[in-house]
Amino acid sequence: MRMTQEELSERARISVSFLSMIERGERAPHLETLAAIADALDVHLADLFAERQEGTDSDPIYGALIEACRRHHLGKRDVELLVSMMRSMFAA
């Protein structure tokens, strides 16, 4: 299914301009935003990184996180809970 930026931004509940900046690499979205985009696209969060993961310049630490998300089939709510727990664990 083809989707316009407008449709994707509406489904992910983010602005078209922010989505465009993410696509151009001008902004780095929070994990929750990435989860919302993945949910809007009806794909696993890890799938958003599949092409990057195959490259040789991929950071192995992030690769492990992405692989864990894929292996455990984490959805948007799961990622939100994970991020919340991480914030609590590492809060200064």
N, C-alpha and C positions, 0 to 999 in steps of 0.2 A: 504494500500500500504506500503510495506516495503521499507526502504531507508537506504543506507549506510551512514556512517559519511561523506565520501567524497561527496556524493550527497547532503546531508543536508548542509554541509559547503559551497558548491558551490552555492546552492540556497539562502542561507542566507548571502552570500558574506563575510564569515569569514574563517579563516584558520582552517584546520582540527585539528591542535594542540591546538588552542584556544577552539574549540568546545569540544575537549576531556578534557581539563582542567575544563571547565564549568561542564561537566557531572560528573567529579570526585569531584567537589566542591572545587577545588584548585583556581579558579578565580570567581569573582562576576561580571557578565556582566552588562553593562549599560542597561537602559530600552530600548534604541533604538536597542541594540543587541538582547534583548529578543523579541522585536517586530518583528525583522527580522527573527528570528528563528520561531516564531509563524506563520508568513506569509509564510515562506518556508514549514512549515508543514501543512499549510492551516487550522489552528485552531485559535480560539480567544486567545489573550494574556492571559486572565484569566485562560484558560485551562491548561497552563503550570504550574499553581500553584494549580490545583484542588486537587491533592493528599495531598500536604502540607497543604492546607486550612482545610482539614478534620481532621488533627491531632490536638492534644490538646495543642501543644507548638507553634501554629501559633500566631503571633503578631496581635492583633485585629486592629491596625491602618493599617497595610498592607492588612489585610483581607478586610477592608472597601474599600481600593483603588482597590483591585482586583475585588471585587464585583461590584464596579462602572464601571470598564472596561467591565465586563461581561454584566451588565445590559444595557449598552449603545452600546454594540457590537463594541467596538473600534478596528479599524484596525491599520495597521502599520503607515499610514500617520496621523491618529488621535493621536496616542501615541506620534509620533514625535512632533506634534504641542503642545500637552499637556506638554511634557518635556521642550520644548522651552519656553513656557509660565511660567512654574515653575522656570526655570533658571533665567528668567528675573525678576520674582517676588522676588526671594530670593538672587539675586546677591548682594554681599557686596559692 
